[in-house]
Amino acid sequence: MGHKVVVFDISVIRSLWESRVKKHKAWQKKEEERLQKSALEKIKEEWNFVAECRRKGVPQAVYCKNGFVDTSVRLLEKIERNSLARQSSLSKERDKRSSPFVFELSGKHWTDLPESLKEQTHLKEWHINDTLIQIIPSYIELFQAMRILDLQKNQISCLPAEIGCLKNLRELNVSFNHLKSIPPELGDCENLEKLDFSGNLELTELPFELSNLKQVTFVDLSVNKFSSIPICVLRMSRLQWLDISNNDLNDLPQDIDRLEELQTFLLYKNKLTYLPYCLLNLKKLTLIAVSGDHLVELPTALCDASTPVKFVSLMDNPIDNNQCQDGEEMESEQDRQHFDKEFMKAYIEDLKEREHVPSYTTKVSFSLQL
């Protein structure tokens, strides 16, 4: 009796194998989707983010207390590029120190400006940052060539009226100080192009005299206590960027469309319940960011995919960011707001580069003890 030989059609074997491969790939895809949606995967990404922060020397107190985590690779790359850009900028600024027209001062050991500064009236730029200086002297009026006045992150409580004598001033940055008012004389600086009053926490209004500043293209009023957009801002006809986020706005003026050149409008962290239809008249508007938690009415055209406007609704996380772990030192309100603002700045810049944005964005908070 001979041996029985079973002969298979090779096409049957191939079909069986391909079927098994297809099933295996389908299972792999489902497993990847499950992991992407899994809380464990999210935790893993957040821990990787923390590890990256530690590798780059970011203090634990920063990311553990505020924890606005976006594990998007694009955003991390953006933050890293911004960091490199800042390093490059610092390098360039060091080169500037040899310039006889630039004055720089920083460090907590400075409580007053040096006496010798009064004699250097030829200076065109002041960069005084992160000091304990509280007063800008009235002799600033002598610096008629001044173009840039960078006074961010100090302890300044008021600006002298003599600042209005700086007719060539182009940029004024007094962010994250302790200002409660702005001198009306600033309205005499008619060549101003950039104003940054952010992070003073207590500012509630701007003087009407600032309506004279017709060259201004950038205004940052974020992290203050404005209950409405100042009238003077509505009269800055060349304004392209307006950030009034993190204030006490309940509504927007019906004549907001007077700002015909406005391109970027940041409104998140306010108390807005609706957006007026006149926003649709801002033909050059390309980005508007709001907090969607309280919004009940908005022009549907703002969310229409056919419009060039990138509409971003930020859903605030209910976690109390002021809480911290036992034994940790509570950071100042200004430091917390400054970190939040820097993070949102990187996020907004990233959004402007994208072709599309999500209909809403959730800002995640977390707290970890390493």
Helices and strands as residue ranges (DSSP letters): H 10-37, H 39-55, H 60-65, H 73-96, E 102-106, G 115-119, E 125-129, G 138-142, E 148-150, G 161-165, E 171-173, G 184-188, E 194-196, G 208-212, E 218-220, H 231-234, E 241-243, G 256-258, E 264-266, G 277-281, E 287-291, G 300-303, E 310-315, H 333-353, E 361-362
